[in-house]
Amino acid sequence: MGEEFTPANPGYLSYFHDESRLSGRADYIAFPENTAQAAAAIRRAAEQGLPLTIQGARTGISGGAVPRGGLILSTERMNRPLGLSSGDPAVPALRVQGGMNFEALENFLRRGLPPEDWRAEDATLLQTFGRNLRFPPNPTETTAALGGAFACNARGPNSLRWGGTGDHVRGLTWITPAGEIWQIRRGEYLFDESGCPLPGGGRLPCGAGIPAGGSRFLHPQPGLDLLDFLAGSEGLTGFAAELSLDLRPRPAAVWGVIYFFEQDRRALGFAESLRQWREQDPCGKALSTLEYYDPASLELVRDLAPQNTALRQLPSVNPRMAAAAQVELEGDDSDTLESLLAGQLELFLASGGGEDDTWAAASPAELEKFRLFRHAVPELINTELDRLRRDLPELHKTAADFTVPPELAGTYCETYRRDMDKEGLRGFVFGHVAEGRLHVNILPETPEGLRRSQALLDRWAALVIGDGGLLAAENGIGRLKRGLIHRHLPPARLEQIRSILRVLDPRLLLGGFEAAEG
């Protein structure tokens, strides 16, 4: 228990893989229960020169939690709320351990009951604010650990309004690859033209003027906060043992609607109209979610819904429907939201939608079902992948979450589907269309299909970079995307990343930045 190393015997096989379906190996595993134990375990691993893999809930789909030997440090027992405090701005901040997951966080806030060991002032503050608090990032994978979400700066369906996990973190207790404990508060450590001071002494180089080149991963720029730099650092520079989370009041009203279309191009046109409305209308910020589902995604839902508990709670998708757009509106004035929904319905009809081809929800229970609909799509894709892997275990999903200029999202949807059809590949396109961030999942059925899938990703990556987009924006780089990053980032950016890792993890115990794919 604690910082002690346990031999990673066959009883721990579930810790050798994550949702990417990749597998690895390890010699030892540790289950620290607090920051001091985690730091002690990491120091011991560093002294022995052991490769180190930090694991949260292993919900990632890019292979970032797959071990490479050495030690697995699991944060699953670091799962407690630690205290609540107000500050400047006078919005409550909740300190939690990095292994706490989103579901446990939401349940804790809903109950509003402080643990017995909290300080009296923290308990009083929680009772003052009551149950009317939430952590705005809302990833559909509620079992994901908060530390892991910070590591890849995960963005949920309502990122259109609220951004990523790192945007709502006020402070960190950070453990370095050497086992040092850093306290980092937002605004304390900032990059300038030459670099950024570090809490433990020393300085990170900046390399000002080097373009992102297709990835914001470890991309310092003058004015950047060290906290935001570490968000999305993929677990290669240390890990968030504790986080101070900015909380916000819950909105008084939330409406969710799924709009179905008989033609895919009409769904994309509707989504683009909503995006433009959001940018131009002062009321547009009420639109917190705008998700798109392509024909293959809806077909998968129709075919596999009887096998999925969440989807069985919803009406059946009409077989006439070819695509869909899912939205959420939130605010403190129900009348305003109803007026916005009326205008949205008019836009839906003008875009070729049918009056009866919508699902709407306003109660928390019904809204949760809609969110499960969104989460069911990647889950069903993984179900299909598991079926294929029974015969060919070497297969894996080829996936991307490229981000392109939002006005080009529809064009890229057409490109993805056209290229997959041309190559005879089965694939799915869905996601945050208003932000230009779409998930493309290809399910190759043969080793040759896997090769063609990876070649498509390279072709698309070149297009994305040419249009000023990003190669990875939400699900992390992990092992599956590092090869893509190595092949497409400019040499100056790759060297910038390596120079940063030489400061933060000179022995590369956390994996470095080797190209790994498959």
PAGUKOL-829109 format. One line per field, with one value per residue (C-alpha): residue number from 1; x, y, z. Coordinates in Angstrom, 3 decimals. Each point is the difference from the previous one (the first is absolute). Layout:
% PAGUKOL-829109
rofi [NUM_...] $
c1 [X_...] $
c2 [Y_...] $
c3 [Z_...] $
//
This chain:
% PAGUKOL-829109
rofi [1_2_3_4_5_6_7_8_9_10_11_12_13_14_15_16_17_18_19_20_21_22_23_24_25_26_27_28_29_30_31_32_33_34_35_36_37_38_39_40_41_42_43_44_45_46_47_48_49_50_51_52_53_54_55_56_57_58_59_60_61_62_63_64_65_66_67_68_69_70_71_72_73_74_75_76_77_78_79_80_81_82_83_84_85_86_87_88_89_90_91_92_93_94_95_96_97_98_99_100_101_102_103_104_105_106_107_108_109_110_111_112_113_114_115_116_117_118_119_120_121_122_123_124_125_126_127_128_129_130_131_132_133_134_135_136_137_138_139_140_141_142_143_144_145_146_147_148_149_150_151_152_153_154_155_156_157_158_159_160_161_162_163_164_165_166_167_168_169_170_171_172_173_174_175_176_177_178_179_180_181_182_183_184_185_186_187_188_189_190_191_192_193_194_195_196_197_198_199_200_201_202_203_204_205_206_207_208_209_210_211_212_213_214_215_216_217_218_219_220_221_222_223_224_225_226_227_228_229_230_231_232_233_234_235_236_237_238_239_240_241_242_243_244_245_246_247_248_249_250_251_252_253_254_255_256_257_258_259_260_261_262_263_264_265_266_267_268_269_270_271_272_273_274_275_276_277_278_279_280_281_282_283_284_285_286_287_288_289_290_291_292_293_294_295_296_297_298_299_300_301_302_303_304_305_306_307_308_309_310_311_312_313_314_315_316_317_318_319_320_321_322_323_324_325_326_327_328_329_330_331_332_333_334_335_336_337_338_339_340_341_342_343_344_345_346_347_348_349_350_351_352_353_354_355_356_357_358_359_360_361_362_363_364_365_366_367_368_369_370_371_372_373_374_375_376_377_378_379_380_381_382_383_384_385_386_387_388_389_390_391_392_393_394_395_396_397_398_399_400_401_402_403_404_405_406_407_408_409_410_411_412_413_414_415_416_417_418_419_420_421_422_423_424_425_426_427_428_429_430_431_432_433_434_435_436_437_438_439_440_441_442_443_444_445_446_447_448_449_450_451_452_453_454_455_456_457_458_459_460_461_462_463_464_465_466_467_468_469_470_471_472_473_474_475_476_477_478_479_480_481_482_483_484_485_486_487_488_489_490_491_492_493_494_495_496_497_498_499_500_501_502_503_504_505_506_507_508_509_510_511_512_513_514_515_516_517_518] $
c1 [0.000_1.064_3.305_1.056_0.738_-2.002_1.244_-2.218_-1.089_-2.814_-2.525_0.647_-0.456_-2.841_2.571_2.028_-2.417_-2.471_-2.962_2.318_0.083_3.806_1.820_3.297_1.900_1.336_2.257_-1.605_-3.146_-0.591_-3.245_0.810_-2.775_1.385_2.502_2.841_-0.304_-0.165_3.114_1.863_-0.894_1.168_3.281_0.638_-0.720_2.328_2.792_-0.312_-0.336_-3.369_-2.243_-3.110_-3.620_-2.558_-3.482_-3.345_-3.179_1.489_-2.874_2.278_-0.274_3.508_2.090_1.420_-0.514_1.523_3.174_3.425_1.462_1.273_-2.545_-3.694_-1.085_-3.772_-1.840_-3.267_0.310_0.737_-3.683_-1.115_-1.195_2.459_-1.534_-1.912_1.101_-1.060_2.407_0.421_-2.199_-2.423_-1.009_0.481_2.964_-0.103_3.268_-0.128_2.434_0.914_-1.499_-3.517_-2.255_-2.664_-2.875_1.230_0.547_-3.546_-1.473_1.963_-1.184_-3.613_0.008_1.703_1.216_3.567_2.185_0.481_3.711_-0.478_0.931_-2.988_0.337_0.002_-3.065_-1.805_0.819_-1.363_-3.219_-0.281_0.153_-2.174_-0.486_-0.122_3.585_1.519_3.322_-0.813_2.091_-2.305_1.719_-2.360_2.300_-1.008_2.322_3.054_2.392_0.401_3.780_-0.165_-2.441_2.488_2.829_-1.713_-1.983_-3.209_-2.922_-3.582_-3.045_-0.579_3.539_-1.558_-0.730_2.262_3.233_2.225_0.791_3.114_-1.975_-1.750_2.978_1.145_2.948_1.939_2.051_2.349_2.418_3.000_1.704_2.644_-2.646_0.131_-3.267_-0.829_-2.771_-1.226_-2.651_-1.404_1.824_3.147_2.207_-0.189_2.061_1.826_2.195_2.747_-2.013_-1.777_1.301_-0.809_-1.247_2.952_2.562_1.381_-1.708_-1.838_1.078_-2.586_1.181_-2.251_-1.143_-0.129_-3.480_-2.153_0.411_-3.162_0.112_-0.242_1.685_2.881_-0.115_1.169_-0.683_0.612_-2.837_-1.006_-0.676_2.046_-3.245_-1.456_3.259_-0.204_-3.659_0.168_3.609_-1.063_1.526_3.527_1.018_-1.468_-3.536_-2.694_-0.218_-2.468_-2.039_-1.796_-3.136_-1.944_-3.675_-2.951_-3.696_-2.234_-2.153_-3.647_-1.110_1.509_-1.650_1.285_-1.183_1.098_-0.948_-0.196_0.365_-0.709_3.018_3.450_0.812_-3.056_1.208_3.383_-1.663_-2.153_3.060_1.829_-3.006_-0.074_3.737_-0.359_-2.983_2.018_2.821_-2.263_-2.802_0.658_-2.271_2.183_2.051_-3.059_0.875_2.431_-0.121_-0.163_0.828_-0.299_-0.614_0.633_-2.046_2.302_-0.282_-3.818_-0.058_2.213_-2.352_-3.020_1.682_1.454_-2.506_-1.767_3.313_0.678_-1.668_0.246_-1.436_-2.923_-1.269_-0.408_-2.383_1.209_1.751_-2.267_1.581_-0.705_2.437_3.520_1.704_-0.606_1.065_-0.201_-0.161_-0.263_-1.052_0.580_-0.793_-1.720_-3.154_-2.373_-2.009_3.118_0.998_-3.468_0.171_3.417_-1.343_-2.896_2.453_2.145_-3.002_-0.727_3.594_-0.326_-3.091_1.655_2.963_-2.232_-0.903_-3.411_-2.142_-0.291_3.667_1.316_0.549_-0.153_0.818_0.038_0.026_3.379_-0.959_-0.922_3.070_2.189_-1.494_0.932_3.551_0.096_-1.013_3.142_2.187_-1.566_1.409_3.707_-0.971_-1.821_2.988_2.192_-2.528_0.378_3.791_-0.054_-2.012_2.612_2.902_-1.339_1.215_2.896_1.405_2.570_-2.710_-0.646_-2.183_1.516_-1.303_0.573_-1.441_1.416_-1.052_-0.491_-1.385_-3.691_-1.265_1.817_-1.538_-2.604_2.630_2.174_-2.981_-0.481_3.728_0.170_-2.974_1.018_3.509_-1.234_-2.488_2.708_2.245_-2.843_0.286_-2.730_0.133_-1.966_0.075_-1.517_0.738_0.399_-0.849_-0.334_3.594_1.303_1.007_-1.348_0.744_0.804_0.048_0.938_-0.558_2.376_-1.022_3.354_3.703_0.001_-3.006_1.929_2.884_-2.362_-1.691_3.302_0.907_-3.291_0.822_3.307_-1.742_-2.549_2.650_1.818_-3.258_-0.760_3.407_-0.279_-3.251_1.524_-1.702_1.068_0.793_-1.163_-2.268_-2.074_0.752_3.734_2.928_0.872_1.755_-2.392_0.627_3.666_1.103_-2.364_1.355_3.607_-0.670_-1.800_1.334_2.801_3.522_0.179_-3.141_1.246_3.267_-1.907_-1.940_3.168_1.765_-2.854_0.031_3.768_-0.729_-3.087_0.835_3.675_0.085_-3.279_-1.448_-3.509_0.443_1.594_-1.309_0.876_-2.112_-2.316_-2.972_-1.883] $
c2 [0.000_3.622_0.580_-3.659_-1.720_-3.121_-2.414_0.429_-3.636_-1.413_1.219_3.534_-0.634_2.528_2.717_-0.931_1.655_2.859_0.710_0.298_-3.832_0.139_-2.154_0.424_-1.512_1.041_-1.369_1.753_1.874_2.480_1.344_3.167_1.539_3.518_2.408_-0.891_-3.712_0.692_2.195_-2.635_-2.688_2.176_0.834_-3.691_-0.741_2.824_-1.316_-3.403_1.447_-1.693_1.078_1.572_0.067_2.136_-1.490_1.481_-1.788_-1.400_1.447_1.597_-1.134_0.951_-2.410_2.562_-2.257_-3.126_-0.911_-0.564_-2.089_1.230_1.482_0.783_2.674_-0.248_3.000_-1.874_0.201_3.745_0.755_2.388_3.608_1.877_3.385_2.984_3.612_3.314_2.473_2.611_-0.211_-0.872_-3.293_-3.205_-2.191_-3.675_-1.816_-3.642_-2.849_-0.740_-3.487_1.250_-0.478_2.282_-2.168_0.011_3.765_0.604_-2.280_1.805_3.410_-1.204_-1.299_3.076_-1.925_0.753_-2.900_-0.231_0.812_3.331_3.224_1.748_3.054_-2.167_-1.898_3.254_1.353_-3.119_0.246_3.700_-0.626_-3.081_-2.419_2.684_-0.552_-1.825_-0.461_1.240_-2.427_-2.888_-2.890_-2.789_-2.570_0.730_-2.676_1.896_1.207_3.750_-0.283_-1.886_2.523_2.743_-2.013_0.063_3.196_-1.903_1.929_-1.163_0.608_3.425_1.184_2.406_2.215_-1.312_-1.090_-2.740_-1.413_2.126_3.210_-0.653_-0.977_2.708_-1.820_-3.273_-2.206_-1.379_-2.907_0.058_-3.069_0.322_-0.129_3.689_1.590_3.366_2.355_1.990_2.691_1.688_3.233_-0.781_-1.456_1.559_-0.407_2.966_0.179_-2.040_-2.574_-0.663_-0.361_-3.329_-0.505_-2.242_2.375_0.099_1.235_-1.455_1.258_1.772_0.055_2.947_0.374_-3.713_-0.659_-2.745_-1.915_-2.047_-0.753_2.063_-2.835_1.515_3.241_2.876_3.586_3.322_0.709_-3.665_-1.159_-3.021_-1.587_0.231_-1.282_-3.135_-0.566_-2.355_-1.028_-3.646_-1.266_0.450_2.822_-1.188_-0.289_1.905_-1.622_2.656_2.585_3.131_0.138_3.147_-0.661_1.869_0.261_-2.392_1.661_0.428_-1.654_-2.335_-1.187_-2.795_-0.768_-2.537_1.067_-2.759_0.459_-2.212_1.439_0.372_3.245_1.595_-0.989_1.582_3.113_0.318_-0.373_2.703_2.319_-0.527_0.670_3.272_0.980_-0.700_2.249_2.862_0.061_1.183_-2.816_-2.524_-0.884_-1.893_-2.671_-2.166_-3.178_-0.643_-3.557_-1.685_-3.651_-1.257_-2.690_-2.844_1.043_0.041_-3.341_-1.485_1.321_-1.488_-3.383_-0.407_1.909_-3.213_-1.130_3.304_0.721_3.781_0.116_-2.251_2.859_2.237_-0.160_-1.887_2.048_0.238_-1.991_2.925_2.182_0.305_2.426_2.008_3.067_0.038_3.278_1.243_3.478_1.148_3.172_1.558_1.199_-2.725_2.416_1.090_-3.604_-0.868_2.965_-1.146_-3.515_1.366_1.844_-3.105_-2.060_2.511_-0.337_-3.794_0.087_2.464_-2.411_-2.823_-1.628_-1.455_1.254_-3.443_-0.941_1.258_-1.278_2.600_-0.145_2.447_-2.178_-1.173_-3.656_0.510_2.150_-2.732_-2.457_2.341_0.199_-3.778_0.018_2.009_-2.315_-3.115_0.721_-0.521_-2.840_-1.809_0.540_-1.705_-2.835_-0.532_0.158_-2.707_-2.187_0.418_-0.617_-3.401_-1.264_2.436_1.218_2.212_2.334_3.288_3.003_2.787_3.226_3.731_3.110_2.533_3.620_2.160_3.523_-0.430_1.324_-2.918_-2.729_-0.966_-0.205_-2.258_-2.255_-0.540_-0.613_-2.573_-1.975_0.220_-1.268_-2.826_-1.118_0.105_-2.222_-2.364_0.791_0.172_3.216_2.441_3.792_1.790_2.699_3.714_1.364_3.641_-0.044_-1.802_-2.922_-3.239_-3.558_-2.363_-3.691_-2.641_-3.711_-1.948_-3.614_-1.307_0.801_1.589_2.079_1.153_1.113_1.922_1.582_1.301_1.310_1.930_1.603_1.195_1.420_1.833_1.232_1.765_1.697_1.045_1.576_1.758_1.580_1.082_-2.723_-2.277_-3.711_-0.849_2.085_-2.021_-3.680_0.318_-1.185_-3.142_-2.764_-0.085_3.539_0.562_-1.387_2.394_2.925_-0.962_-0.279_3.329_2.473_2.228_-0.879_3.228_-0.972_-3.526_1.376_2.489_-2.877_-2.010_2.975_0.412_-3.693_0.158_2.497_-1.607_-3.700_-0.264_-3.794_-0.376_-2.263_1.083_-1.124_2.935_0.761_-3.076_-0.710_-2.836_-1.137_-3.251] $
c3 [0.000_-0.237_-1.753_0.191_-3.297_-0.747_-2.688_-3.048_-0.090_-2.192_2.552_-1.242_-3.727_-0.240_0.754_-3.088_-2.445_-0.374_-2.285_-3.011_0.010_-0.033_2.563_1.824_2.902_3.395_2.728_2.957_0.939_2.833_1.450_1.973_2.054_0.322_-1.496_2.370_-0.807_-3.745_0.140_2.020_-2.566_-2.869_1.775_0.557_-3.671_-1.048_2.229_-1.646_-3.508_-0.505_-2.874_1.517_-1.172_1.821_-0.197_0.927_-1.022_-3.259_-2.021_-2.629_-3.608_-1.175_2.069_2.403_3.042_-1.598_1.951_-1.586_2.803_3.347_2.409_-0.355_2.447_0.284_1.444_0.503_3.813_-0.143_-0.426_2.747_0.236_2.218_0.731_-1.301_-0.018_-1.453_-1.456_-2.670_-1.968_2.809_-1.571_1.998_-0.841_0.949_0.663_-1.067_-0.461_-3.609_0.043_0.765_-3.004_-1.462_1.178_3.604_-0.204_-1.258_2.675_2.697_-1.168_-0.296_3.572_1.413_3.066_1.149_1.166_3.742_-0.197_-1.812_1.716_1.576_-2.272_-3.126_1.180_0.760_-3.459_-1.685_1.993_-0.847_-3.725_0.335_-2.863_-2.673_-1.183_-2.952_-1.761_-3.535_-2.119_-0.753_-1.818_-0.944_1.635_3.594_1.406_-1.320_2.707_0.390_-0.066_-3.283_-1.424_0.887_-1.586_-3.398_0.716_-0.756_-1.426_0.380_-2.202_1.595_-0.792_-2.500_2.998_2.738_-1.707_1.390_3.432_0.430_-0.486_3.317_2.154_2.405_1.499_0.037_2.234_-2.627_0.386_-2.330_-1.541_2.747_2.721_0.919_1.168_-1.581_1.035_-3.017_0.160_-3.074_-0.765_2.012_-2.757_-3.457_-3.149_-1.448_-3.106_1.630_1.901_3.298_3.566_1.647_3.574_0.817_-1.490_-3.499_-3.107_-2.965_-3.444_-2.088_-3.601_-0.704_-3.562_-0.844_-1.485_1.517_-3.249_0.481_3.743_3.181_1.920_2.045_-1.990_2.211_-0.964_1.791_2.433_0.337_3.549_1.123_1.163_-3.518_-1.454_2.149_-0.933_-2.949_0.636_-0.310_3.245_-1.388_2.349_3.306_1.293_1.863_3.433_1.169_-1.908_1.110_-2.141_-0.818_0.681_-1.459_0.897_-1.876_-2.676_0.891_-3.260_-2.586_-3.196_-2.203_-3.525_-2.597_-3.526_-2.623_-3.765_-2.984_-1.810_1.480_-1.810_1.635_3.462_-0.732_-1.402_3.117_2.235_-1.932_0.299_3.761_0.234_-1.841_2.152_3.142_-1.188_-1.036_2.592_3.583_1.175_-1.789_3.072_1.282_-2.592_1.965_-2.122_-3.731_-1.028_-3.395_-0.935_-3.525_-1.801_1.077_3.669_-0.115_-1.793_2.716_2.687_-1.758_-0.464_3.485_2.147_1.123_1.556_1.792_3.339_-0.358_-3.508_0.893_2.184_-3.070_-2.951_-3.055_-2.647_-3.039_-2.861_-2.344_1.936_-1.433_2.422_3.148_1.972_3.789_1.931_3.559_1.074_3.562_1.929_2.975_-1.789_-1.205_-2.120_-1.877_-0.657_-1.289_-2.361_-1.239_-0.532_-2.050_-2.227_-0.246_-1.103_-2.755_-1.158_0.096_-2.216_-2.380_-0.229_-1.236_3.322_0.752_2.874_1.591_-0.438_3.322_3.510_2.775_3.700_2.901_3.126_1.390_-0.536_-3.656_-0.641_1.431_-2.488_-2.848_1.299_0.126_-3.675_-0.754_2.069_-1.508_-3.472_0.866_2.350_-2.820_-2.289_2.602_0.212_-3.743_0.346_2.683_-2.358_-2.735_2.382_0.980_-3.368_-0.544_3.359_-1.749_-1.273_1.751_-0.616_-2.069_1.494_-0.222_1.591_-2.426_0.516_-3.077_-0.512_0.972_-3.343_-1.688_2.168_-2.600_-2.738_2.139_0.800_-3.714_-0.493_2.785_-1.295_-3.652_0.754_2.231_-2.653_-2.665_2.133_0.868_3.709_2.614_1.977_2.116_0.341_2.990_2.532_0.648_-3.419_1.112_1.232_-3.077_2.226_-1.430_1.026_-2.859_0.939_-2.566_0.656_-2.254_-0.511_-1.277_0.550_-3.464_0.994_3.077_-2.217_-2.285_3.036_1.318_-3.453_-0.050_3.322_-1.423_-3.058_2.129_2.445_-2.829_-1.035_3.574_0.535_-3.360_1.195_3.324_2.041_2.851_-0.185_3.529_2.148_2.446_0.423_0.470_-2.048_1.949_-1.892_-2.930_-1.241_0.760_-3.338_-1.752_2.020_-0.788_-3.704_-0.355_2.552_-1.324_1.247_2.045_1.931_0.643_1.354_2.143_1.577_0.588_1.581_2.464_0.901_0.544_2.796_1.527_-0.439_-1.032_0.413_-1.944_2.677_-0.978_-3.585_-1.741_-3.429_-1.985_-3.055_0.979_-2.020_0.278] $
//
